[in-house]
Structures are given as structure tokens and as C-alpha cells.
Amino acid sequence: MTSRKPPSMSMQDWIDLQLSEAEKAGKFDDLVGAGKPLKLADQHDPDWWVKDFIRRENIDTEALLPPAMLLRKEKKEVRQKVAKMRRESEVRDYLADLNQRIVLAIRDTTGPVIPVGKVDAEAALKQWRVDHEEWLEDRRRAAARAAAESAVPSKKKSIWQRIFS
């Protein structure tokens, strides 16, 4: 425990005295990172600590975007998202929900104004049907190929071929 600061001494002088005594006693020797440069942030970036936290904690940066920008990104990726859906009713429900969220974002006056138009549901549905038909056709071809391969009778293997294969 350190002694009390003398009333006649200034706080800065008292701190300097304690630091010099600790240095003479060797209390700062063998500290972790001794001799290595300090990693200081860029002086001109006031948000360095936020960026460092996001990088260190591996936070998804899309969560920081305004809702209108998120809707714009989702609208851009509609075809990829819809392509994964299997039923037309799923696609219709998703497109209706997306359009409803876009309408609500347009009505909301808070935050930055980012123009986001509604999704053309019929065009997206038409594209989904084309993509889905191609996918179904590929599945039918694969099933027919598998059925044809299983229909071809194979030669019966001898006991030795069955053991060593």
C-alpha cells in the first residue's frame, strides 16, 4: 500500500514520484508485451473502437444497416431465395410478405430515405416456375437414369469376386 500524498506536493509530482520508485524497484520488468510497440488506432477515425469491436467479435455488419437498405438487399436477392422454395404457395407468401414490409418501410418516415420499390410478384413467380420446371426435369432425368441402370441385369459374381471386391 502506498503512503498518502503530502499536502504540499502536487498530484502530478506525486504520481511521477510513485512511478519512478516502482521503476527503480523493478515492478515494470518482465511485463507482457514489454519492448513491443503499442497498437494505437488511427488518430483521424473517431469510431475506431466500434470497428475493432465488430471485427473482434465477428459481428455481421448487415445488422447495422437501416431497414430500408436491408429490404433493398433482400429485393436484389429474391431470385436466389425463391429458387430454394419448393411450392408455389411458399413463393407467393414470401413475395407478399416482402412487398408488405417494403410498403411499411416506405410509410415509415424515420431514418434515411432509401428508395425501394415493390417486387413484381408475377415476374418473380414466372421466373420461379421456369427455374422449378428445369429443376424438376433434372430430377426426372436422374430418376429415369437410375431406374435404367437398376433394370440392367448384372452378371452374378463368383464367391471370390464378392469376397475381394
C-alpha positions in Angstrom: 0.0 0.0 0.0 1.3 3.4 -0.9 1.6 6.2 1.6 -0.7 9.2 1.4 0.1 12.2 -0.8 1.7 15.0 1.1 -0.5 18.1 1.1 2.4 20.3 -0.1 3.0 18.1 -3.2 1.0 18.4 -6.4 -0.8 15.4 -7.7 1.3 15.2 -10.9 4.5 15.3 -8.9 3.2 12.6 -6.5 2.3 10.3 -9.4 5.7 10.8 -11.1 7.4 10.0 -7.8 5.4 6.8 -7.3 6.2 5.7 -10.9 9.9 6.4 -10.6 10.0 4.4 -7.3 8.2 1.5 -8.9 10.5 1.6 -11.9 13.6 1.6 -9.6 12.1 -1.4 -7.7 11.7 -3.3 -10.9 8.0 -3.7 -10.8 7.7 -2.9 -14.5 10.2 -5.6 -15.6 9.0 -8.7 -17.4 5.6 -7.4 -18.2 3.7 -9.0 -21.1 4.4 -7.1 -24.3 7.5 -5.4 -23.0 9.6 -3.9 -25.8 6.8 -4.2 -28.3 5.1 -1.2 -29.9 1.7 -0.2 -28.7 -1.1 -0.8 -31.2 -2.8 2.5 -31.5 -5.8 3.3 -33.7 -5.8 5.8 -36.5 -6.0 9.3 -34.9 -8.4 10.5 -37.5 -11.0 7.8 -37.0 -13.3 8.5 -34.1 -15.1 5.2 -34.5 -12.0 3.0 -34.3 -13.2 1.2 -31.2 -16.6 0.3 -32.8 -14.8 -1.1 -35.9 -12.4 -3.0 -33.7 -15.3 -4.4 -31.6 -17.2 -5.5 -34.8 -14.0 -7.2 -36.2 -13.0 -8.8 -32.9 -16.5 -10.2 -32.1 -17.2 -11.2 -35.7 -20.5 -9.3 -35.8 -22.5 -9.4 -39.1 -22.3 -5.8 -40.4 -25.6 -6.2 -42.2 -27.3 -5.9 -38.8 -26.1 -2.3 -38.6 -27.8 -1.2 -41.9 -31.1 0.7 -41.8 -34.2 -1.4 -42.5 -34.7 0.2 -46.0 -31.2 -0.8 -47.1 -31.8 -4.4 -45.8 -35.0 -4.5 -47.8 -33.2 -3.3 -50.9 -30.6 -6.0 -50.5 -33.3 -8.7 -49.9 -35.1 -7.5 -53.0 -31.9 -7.9 -55.1 -31.5 -11.5 -53.8 -35.2 -12.5 -54.4 -34.4 -14.9 -57.3 -31.8 -16.9 -55.2 -34.1 -17.1 -52.2 -37.1 -18.1 -54.2 -35.2 -20.7 -56.1 -34.8 -22.7 -52.9 -38.5 -22.9 -52.3 -40.5 -25.9 -53.4 -44.1 -24.9 -53.6 -45.8 -22.0 -55.4 -47.7 -21.1 -52.3 -44.5 -20.6 -50.4 -43.2 -18.3 -53.1 -46.4 -16.3 -53.2 -46.4 -15.9 -49.4 -42.8 -14.8 -49.3 -43.3 -12.3 -52.1 -46.5 -10.9 -50.4 -44.6 -10.6 -47.1 -41.7 -8.9 -48.7 -44.0 -6.4 -50.5 -45.8 -5.7 -47.3 -42.5 -5.0 -45.4 -41.5 -2.7 -48.3 -44.8 -0.8 -48.1 -44.3 -0.4 -44.3 -40.7 0.9 -44.8 -42.0 3.4 -47.4 -44.6 4.7 -44.9 -42.0 4.9 -42.1 -40.5 8.4 -42.1 -37.7 7.7 -39.6 -34.2 7.1 -40.8 -32.6 7.7 -44.2 -34.9 7.8 -47.2 -33.7 5.0 -49.5 -35.9 4.3 -52.5 -37.1 0.7 -52.5 -39.8 -0.3 -55.0 -42.2 -3.2 -54.6 -41.2 -6.6 -56.1 -43.0 -7.6 -59.2 -44.5 -10.7 -57.8 -45.9 -12.1 -61.1 -42.5 -11.7 -62.8 -40.7 -13.4 -59.9 -43.3 -16.2 -59.8 -42.9 -16.7 -63.6 -39.1 -16.9 -63.2 -39.6 -19.4 -60.3 -41.8 -21.6 -62.4 -39.2 -21.7 -65.2 -36.4 -22.5 -62.8 -38.6 -25.0 -60.9 -39.5 -26.8 -64.1 -35.8 -27.1 -65.1 -35.1 -28.5 -61.6 -38.0 -31.0 -61.9 -36.8 -32.0 -65.3 -33.3 -32.7 -64.0 -34.8 -34.8 -61.2 -36.9 -36.8 -63.6 -33.9 -37.4 -65.8 -31.8 -38.5 -62.8 -34.6 -40.8 -61.7 -35.0 -42.3 -65.2 -31.2 -42.9 -65.4 -31.2 -44.6 -62.0 -34.2 -46.8 -63.0 -32.5 -47.7 -66.3 -29.2 -48.6 -64.5 -31.0 -50.8 -61.9 -33.1 -52.5 -64.7 -29.9 -53.8 -66.4 -29.3 -57.3 -65.0 -25.7 -57.6 -63.8 -23.7 -60.8 -64.1 -23.6 -62.8 -61.0 -20.2 -62.5 -59.3 -18.4 -65.5 -58.1 -17.8 -66.1 -54.5 -14.2 -64.9 -54.8 -15.2 -61.7 -56.6 -17.8 -60.9 -53.9 -15.3 -61.5 -51.1 -12.4 -59.4 -52.5 -14.4 -56.5 -54.0 
